Amino acid sequence: MNWYQIKNEAAVPSPAILLFPDRIAANIRQMIAIAGDPARLRPHVKTHKLPQVIRMQVEAGITRFKCATLSEAVMVAGNGGTDILMAYPLYGPAMGQLFLLIRKYPEIRFSVLADNMPQIAAIEHLAQSNSLALDVFLDLDVGMERTGIPPGPEALNLYRYVANSDWLRARGLHVYDGHLNIPDPQQRKGACDYDFQPVNELIYMMLELAGTTPGELVCGGTPTFPIHAGYPERTLSPGTVLLWDWGYSTKFADLPFQHAAVLFTRVVSKPGKNKLCLDLGHKAVGSEMPPPRVHLLDIPAYEHIAHSEEHLVISFDGADRFAAGDTLYGIPMHICPTMALHDFVWAVSEQEATEKWYLTARTREVKDVET
């Protein structure tokens, strides 16, 4: 049998995600090997949203994490994480809920991102009204043009304001460069170093002009992970490396991670010669990207015919050898949104899907935070 196949196919409904804990453990070891020390890592949890994976990382010595949602923060707090950065701007009720979390988990260090003065003033007001000082990372935009403020004098002024506040603590800088999706590793490094130059200039201004230390430098995502690892003062924030997907494995051949998440699907109909209809609709596989959205491991190449809520229709020579009810396996092109579509995954041990792991952080509702 191939590594991704399971012996108890008849017991597993489809579509489903199969997770391979031994491969996740290998990816964690590889993360640490690249970083050089688990203390340098602050991995993002949005990829998996699973308490079991958090516990695996904590057992390996990783205790700092990045979260996109408060439900992810609750999951990390309940499974051994000791330092949580909310790496998504918090507005509305979310800020009040964060302070409830801080009260419930006083032993855990929470931080937020900020990139503008009104936001910082609102955070400061809430911190004061709750009598709880809060750590703040300044979010810098180095070319992503999504969140963050460009490095420069305005960013310096914001950081100085936070550093001088009675209710805020300047924790450091957050530098996400997700726009650097360059396949060639040398070109990617050159672009990464170029985009980081304004950050170095800002750090110089902090030290020389403002007498302020930059604090923790949280840098990069998965594509630039090994690049930032070459600078020992930087904290590293890969996420996709834990499960890996087909999009990253084909684009970034220099990154040595293993596929640890597999889509399990069945043929539900045969709508014509050399055509198969699979139960991998939009509700089962991340579909924000152009097709193909899944690499089918038993089919070298196929033509994408149609994709809807519950169905994926494909065409290829030799499709007639498959019958309705047959099973197929595939690696999603983008694992993060694919995971978020499923309530649970099947953990595979000795090629049997034996245990359900529930994505407790899939919901955005923040539960059990009131004290």
C-alpha positions in Angstrom: 0.0 0.0 0.0 1.0 3.6 -0.6 1.7 5.7 2.5 -1.5 7.7 2.1 -3.9 4.7 1.7 -6.0 3.3 4.6 -7.0 -0.3 5.2 -10.5 0.6 6.6 -11.8 2.7 3.7 -15.3 1.2 4.2 -15.5 2.7 7.7 -14.7 6.3 6.7 -17.3 8.5 5.1 -16.2 10.8 2.4 -15.2 13.5 1.7 -12.8 13.5 4.6 -9.3 14.6 5.6 -6.8 12.0 6.7 -4.0 13.3 9.0 -0.8 11.5 9.5 0.7 12.3 13.0 4.0 10.7 12.3 4.5 13.0 9.3 3.4 16.0 11.4 6.0 15.1 14.0 8.6 14.9 11.3 7.6 18.3 10.0 7.9 19.7 13.6 11.4 18.3 13.9 12.3 19.8 10.5 10.9 23.2 11.7 13.1 23.1 14.7 16.2 22.0 12.7 15.8 25.0 10.4 15.2 27.4 13.3 18.1 25.9 15.3 16.1 26.2 18.5 12.4 25.8 19.3 12.5 29.0 21.3 12.9 30.9 18.0 9.6 29.6 16.7 6.2 31.3 16.8 4.2 29.1 14.4 0.8 30.1 13.1 -2.0 27.8 14.1 -4.6 28.9 11.4 -3.4 26.0 9.2 -4.5 23.2 11.4 -6.7 24.6 14.2 -6.2 21.3 16.2 -5.3 21.0 19.9 -3.5 17.7 19.2 -1.0 19.5 16.9 -0.5 22.3 19.5 0.3 19.6 22.1 2.8 17.9 19.7 4.6 21.3 19.3 4.6 22.0 23.0 6.1 18.6 23.7 8.8 19.5 21.2 9.6 22.7 23.1 7.6 25.2 21.1 5.5 27.4 23.4 4.9 30.7 21.5 2.2 30.8 18.8 0.4 33.1 16.4 -3.4 33.1 16.1 -5.8 34.6 13.6 -9.0 34.2 15.8 -9.8 34.3 19.4 -11.1 30.7 19.2 -7.6 29.7 18.1 -6.2 31.6 21.1 -8.6 29.7 23.5 -7.3 26.4 21.9 -3.7 27.3 22.3 -4.2 28.6 25.9 -5.9 25.3 26.9 -3.2 23.1 25.4 0.1 24.3 26.7 1.0 27.5 24.8 2.4 30.2 27.1 2.7 33.2 24.7 0.0 34.1 22.2 0.2 36.8 19.5 -3.2 37.8 17.9 -1.9 38.2 14.4 -5.1 39.8 13.1 -6.4 43.2 13.9 -9.0 43.1 16.7 -12.0 45.4 16.5 -15.5 45.5 18.0 -16.4 42.9 20.7 -13.2 41.0 20.0 -11.1 43.4 22.1 -13.4 43.0 25.1 -13.3 39.2 24.7 -9.5 39.3 24.6 -9.4 40.9 28.0 -11.7 38.1 29.3 -9.1 35.6 28.0 -6.3 37.5 29.7 -8.2 37.3 33.0 -9.0 33.6 32.6 -5.3 32.8 31.7 -3.2 35.1 33.8 -0.2 32.8 33.3 -0.2 33.3 29.6 1.3 36.3 27.8 -1.1 37.8 25.2 -0.1 40.3 22.6 -2.0 42.2 19.8 -1.0 43.8 16.5 -1.6 47.5 15.8 -0.8 49.7 12.8 -2.7 53.0 13.4 -3.2 55.6 16.2 -7.0 55.3 16.6 -6.6 51.6 17.0 -3.8 52.0 19.6 -5.8 54.6 21.5 -8.8 52.2 21.6 -6.6 49.4 22.9 -5.1 51.7 25.5 -8.5 52.8 26.7 -9.7 49.2 27.1 -6.4 48.2 28.9 -6.9 51.1 31.3 -10.6 50.3 31.9 -9.7 46.7 32.6 -6.6 47.6 34.7 -4.6 45.2 32.6 -1.5 46.3 30.7 -1.3 44.8 27.2 1.6 43.9 24.9 1.5 45.4 21.4 3.5 44.5 18.3 3.7 47.2 15.6 2.5 45.6 12.4 4.8 46.6 9.5 3.9 46.5 5.8 6.9 45.6 3.7 5.0 45.0 0.4 2.0 42.8 1.2 -0.3 45.9 1.2 -2.9 44.2 3.4 -2.3 45.3 7.0 0.5 47.1 8.6 2.2 50.5 8.4 5.3 51.1 6.2 8.5 51.3 8.1 9.5 54.9 8.6 9.0 58.0 10.8 5.3 57.5 11.3 5.9 53.9 12.4 8.5 55.1 14.8 6.2 57.6 16.3 3.5 54.9 16.9 6.0 52.6 18.5 7.3 55.4 20.8 3.7 56.2 21.8 3.2 52.6 22.8 6.5 52.4 24.6 5.6 55.5 26.7 2.1 54.4 27.5 1.2 53.5 31.1 -1.2 50.7 29.9 0.6 49.4 26.8 3.9 47.6 26.4 5.9 47.8 23.2 6.6 44.1 22.6 8.2 44.3 19.2 7.7 44.4 15.4 5.7 42.1 13.2 6.9 41.7 9.6 4.8 39.5 7.3 6.1 39.1 3.7 3.5 36.7 2.2 3.8 38.4 -1.1 7.2 36.9 -1.7 6.0 33.7 -3.5 9.1 33.4 -5.7 10.0 29.8 -6.6 13.7 30.3 -7.0 15.2 30.3 -3.5 18.1 32.7 -4.3 15.7 35.2 -5.9 13.3 34.8 -3.0 16.1 35.6 -0.5 17.2 38.6 -2.5 13.6 40.0 -2.5 13.2 39.2 1.2 16.5 41.0 2.2 15.6 43.9 -0.1 12.1 44.3 1.5 13.6 44.1 5.0 16.0 47.0 4.4 13.4 49.6 5.6 12.8 47.5 8.7 16.5 47.6 9.5 16.4 51.4 9.0 13.5 51.7 11.4 15.4 49.6 14.0 18.3 52.0 13.5 16.1 54.9 14.1 14.7 53.3 17.2 18.1 52.6 18.7 20.0 55.7 17.6 17.3 58.4 17.5 14.6 57.3 20.0 16.6 55.2 22.5 14.0 52.5 22.1 14.8 48.8 21.7 12.9 47.0 18.8 11.9 44.1 21.0 10.9 40.8 19.4 11.1 40.7 15.6 8.3 38.3 14.4 9.2 37.7 10.7 7.8 35.9 7.7 5.6 33.0 7.0 6.4 29.7 5.2 8.1 30.8 1.9 10.6 33.0 3.7 11.0 30.8 6.8 14.5 29.5 6.1 15.6 33.0 5.0 14.7 34.7 8.2 16.1 31.7 10.1 19.5 32.9 8.9 19.2 36.0 11.1 19.4 34.8 14.7 17.6 37.9 16.2 14.4 37.1 14.3 11.4 35.0 15.5 10.0 32.7 12.9 6.3 32.1 12.0 5.7 29.3 9.5 2.3 27.7 9.5 1.7 25.6 6.4 4.8 23.5 7.0 3.0 21.5 9.7 0.7 19.8 7.2 2.1 20.9 3.8 0.1 21.1 0.6 0.5 20.6 -3.1 0.7 24.3 -3.9 3.7 25.0 -1.7 5.5 21.6 -2.3 5.5 22.3 -6.1 6.3 26.0 -5.8 8.9 25.8 -3.1 10.9 22.6 -3.8 13.7 23.8 -1.5 11.5 23.5 1.6 11.9 19.9 3.0 8.5 19.1 4.5 6.2 16.1 4.1 2.6 16.0 3.1 0.7 15.2 6.3 -2.9 15.9 5.2 -4.7 13.9 2.5 -8.2 14.3 1.1 -10.2 11.1 0.9 -12.9 11.1 -1.8 -15.2 8.7 -3.7 -16.5 8.5 -7.2 -20.2 9.3 -6.9 -21.1 9.2 -10.6 -19.7 8.7 -14.1 -21.3 11.4 -16.2 -19.8 10.4 -19.5 -16.9 8.7 -21.3 -13.6 9.3 -19.4 -15.4 11.5 -16.8 -15.7 11.0 -13.1 -17.8 13.0 -10.6 -16.2 13.1 -7.1 -17.6 14.2 -3.8 -15.0 17.0 -3.5 -17.1 20.1 -3.9 -16.4 23.6 -2.7 -17.5 22.5 0.7 -14.7 20.0 1.0 -11.6 21.5 -0.6 -10.4 25.1 -0.5 -11.6 26.7 -3.7 -10.3 30.3 -3.6 -7.7 29.5 -6.2 -8.0 28.6 -9.9 -8.3 24.9 -10.6 -6.9 22.3 -10.2 -7.6 22.6 -6.4 -6.5 19.1 -5.6 -3.7 16.8 -6.8 -5.1 13.3 -7.1 -2.4 10.9 -6.1 -3.7 8.0 -8.2 -4.2 10.0 -11.4 -1.1 11.6 -13.0 -3.1 14.3 -14.8 -6.7 15.3 -15.4 -8.9 18.0 -16.9 -11.0 20.0 -14.5 -14.5 20.0 -16.0 -16.7 21.5 -13.3 -16.7 22.3 -9.6 -19.8 23.1 -7.5 -20.9 22.9 -3.9 -20.9 19.1 -3.6 -19.3 17.9 -6.8 -16.0 17.9 -8.7 -16.1 16.6 -12.3 -12.9 15.6 -13.9 -11.9 14.0 -17.2 -8.8 11.9 -18.1 -7.9 8.9 -20.3 -8.5 5.7 -18.4 -11.3 7.1 -16.2 -13.5 4.2 -17.3 -11.5 1.8 -15.2 -13.0 3.4 -12.1 -16.5 2.5 -10.8 -19.0 4.5 -8.8 -18.1 4.1 -5.2 -14.3 3.7 -5.8 -12.0 5.7 -3.5 -9.3 8.2 -4.5 -6.8 10.2 -2.5 -5.5 13.7 -3.1 -3.3 16.5 -1.7 -5.1 19.9 -1.6 -3.5 22.8 -3.3 -4.2 25.0 -0.3 -4.5 23.2 3.0 -5.4 26.1 5.3 -8.9 26.9 3.9 -9.5 23.2 3.3 -9.0 22.3 6.9 -11.5 25.1 7.9 -14.2 23.3 5.9 -14.2 20.2 8.0 -15.5 19.6 11.6 -13.0 16.9 12.2 -10.2 14.9 10.6 -9.2 11.3 10.8 -5.9 10.6 12.5 -4.2 7.6 10.7 -2.1 5.1 12.6 -0.6 2.0 10.9 -2.6 2.8 7.8 -5.9 2.8 9.6 -8.1 5.9 10.3 -8.6 5.2 14.0 -9.4 8.5 15.7 -11.4 11.7 15.0 -9.6 14.9 15.8 -12.1 17.8 16.1 -11.1 21.2 14.8 -12.0 23.0 18.0 -10.8 26.3 16.7 -12.8 26.2 13.4 -15.6 28.3 14.8 -15.2 32.0 15.3 -17.4 31.9 18.4 -15.4 32.4 21.6 -16.6 29.9 24.1 -16.0 29.6 27.9 -14.1 32.8 28.4 -16.3 34.5 31.0 -14.9 34.3 34.5 
